[in-house]
């Protein structure tokens, strides 16, 4: 796990990824219109607020240990 304060620099992020770290992007809908549109559609369908995170895990690595959460999740 790599926790740095400040802006994520691409070279630092890719170095950590290449060393086996997962990359998590919070609120990807801020950067992607297609994700924003998907969340908008899901909110309308379910009548509830929805959010998204994006995870990129290197081959042969595991992002998280098995766990459960109290929220409802859709994983793709």
GROMACS elastic network, one bead per residue, 0.5 to 0.9 nm:
[ bonds ]
;  ai    aj funct       b0    kb
    1    16     6  0.87777   500
    1    21     6  0.64659   500
    1    22     6  0.80669   500
    2    16     6  0.74877   500
    2    21     6  0.76427   500
    4     7     6  0.82637   500
    4     8     6  0.79492   500
    5     8     6  0.83822   500
    8    11     6  0.87448   500
    8    12     6  0.72908   500
    8    13     6  0.67104   500
    9    12     6  0.54155   500
    9    13     6  0.61985   500
    9    14     6  0.87024   500
   10    13     6  0.50838   500
   10    14     6  0.60349   500
   10    15     6  0.84332   500
   11    14     6  0.52837   500
   11    15     6  0.60544   500
   11    16     6  0.86483   500
   12    15     6  0.51342   500
   12    16     6  0.62733   500
   12    17     6  0.86302   500
   13    16     6  0.52474   500
   13    17     6  0.61807   500
   13    18     6  0.86600   500
   13    21     6  0.88357   500
   13    23     6  0.74218   500
   14    18     6  0.59910   500
   14    19     6  0.84958   500
   14    23     6  0.87492   500
   15    18     6  0.51257   500
   15    19     6  0.63149   500
   15    20     6  0.89394   500
   15    21     6  0.88298   500
   16    19     6  0.50320   500
   16    20     6  0.65740   500
   16    21     6  0.54210   500
   16    22     6  0.79332   500
   16    23     6  0.83979   500
   17    20     6  0.51964   500
   17    22     6  0.59407   500
   17    23     6  0.67391   500
   17    56     6  0.84149   500
   17    57     6  0.74795   500
   17    58     6  0.64546   500
   18    21     6  0.71391   500
   18    58     6  0.71874   500
   19    58     6  0.85768   500
   20    57     6  0.75926   500
   20    58     6  0.58514   500
   20    59     6  0.81386   500
   20    60     6  0.81084   500
   20    61     6  0.60600   500
   20    62     6  0.85370   500
   21    56     6  0.88338   500
   21    57     6  0.68382   500
   21    58     6  0.70322   500
   21    61     6  0.76726   500
   21    62     6  0.85909   500
   21    63     6  0.74800   500
   22    55     6  0.67370   500
   22    56     6  0.55206   500
   22    58     6  0.64903   500
   22    61     6  0.79765   500
   22    62     6  0.78589   500
   22    63     6  0.55997   500
   22    64     6  0.88926   500
   23    54     6  0.80277   500
   23    55     6  0.56103   500
   23    56     6  0.50446   500
   23    57     6  0.64583   500
   23    58     6  0.88230   500
   23    63     6  0.85955   500
   24    53     6  0.69110   500
   24    54     6  0.56156   500
   24    56     6  0.65482   500
   24    57     6  0.87283   500
   25    28     6  0.61032   500
   25    52     6  0.89129   500
   25    53     6  0.57576   500
   25    55     6  0.64376   500
   25    56     6  0.85112   500
   26    29     6  0.86614   500
   26    30     6  0.88139   500
   26    52     6  0.70733   500
   26    54     6  0.66071   500
   26    55     6  0.89089   500
   27    30     6  0.57913   500
   27    31     6  0.79182   500
   27    51     6  0.70592   500
   27    52     6  0.57114   500
   27    53     6  0.56922   500
   27    54     6  0.78936   500
   28    31     6  0.54528   500
   28    32     6  0.61541   500
   28    35     6  0.68828   500
   28    36     6  0.79723   500
   28    52     6  0.66019   500
   28    53     6  0.62358   500
   28    54     6  0.65700   500
   29    33     6  0.63668   500
   29    34     6  0.75813   500
   29    37     6  0.81946   500
   29    38     6  0.88576   500
   29    39     6  0.78555   500
   29    51     6  0.84640   500
   29    52     6  0.73602   500
   29    53     6  0.87626   500
   30    33     6  0.76849   500
   30    35     6  0.84802   500
   30    36     6  0.72784   500
   31    35     6  0.83622   500
   31    36     6  0.84630   500
   32    35     6  0.54009   500
   32    36     6  0.63171   500
   32    37     6  0.87690   500
   33    37     6  0.61214   500
   33    38     6  0.86161   500
   34    37     6  0.51150   500
   34    38     6  0.62493   500
   34    39     6  0.87260   500
   35    38     6  0.50344   500
   35    39     6  0.62026   500
   35    40     6  0.85349   500
   35    52     6  0.83273   500
   36    39     6  0.52217   500
   36    40     6  0.61282   500
   36    41     6  0.86764   500
   37    40     6  0.50144   500
   37    41     6  0.62125   500
   37    42     6  0.86611   500
   38    41     6  0.51640   500
   38    42     6  0.62269   500
   38    43     6  0.86373   500
   39    42     6  0.50069   500
   39    43     6  0.60276   500
   39    44     6  0.85458   500
   39    49     6  0.86469   500
   39    50     6  0.63951   500
   39    51     6  0.68825   500
   39    52     6  0.77889   500
   40    43     6  0.51722   500
   40    44     6  0.62926   500
   40    45     6  0.86561   500
   40    49     6  0.89078   500
   40    50     6  0.82430   500
   41    44     6  0.52039   500
   41    45     6  0.61386   500
   41    46     6  0.86500   500
   42    46     6  0.59683   500
   42    47     6  0.79830   500
   42    48     6  0.81441   500
   42    49     6  0.84452   500
   42    50     6  0.71457   500
   43    46     6  0.53705   500
   43    47     6  0.54131   500
   43    48     6  0.51997   500
   43    49     6  0.54916   500
   43    50     6  0.59017   500
   44    47     6  0.51443   500
   44    48     6  0.72229   500
   44    49     6  0.86616   500
   45    48     6  0.80807   500
   46    49     6  0.81858   500
   46    50     6  0.88129   500
   55    63     6  0.81002   500
   56    63     6  0.83133   500
   57    60     6  0.84808   500
   57    61     6  0.64409   500
   57    62     6  0.68595   500
   57    63     6  0.59832   500
   58    61     6  0.55576   500
   58    62     6  0.79594   500
   58    63     6  0.85619   500
   59    62     6  0.83926   500
   62    65     6  0.72760   500
   64    67     6  0.78195   500
   68    71     6  0.87789   500
   69    72     6  0.77543   500
   69    73     6  0.85436   500
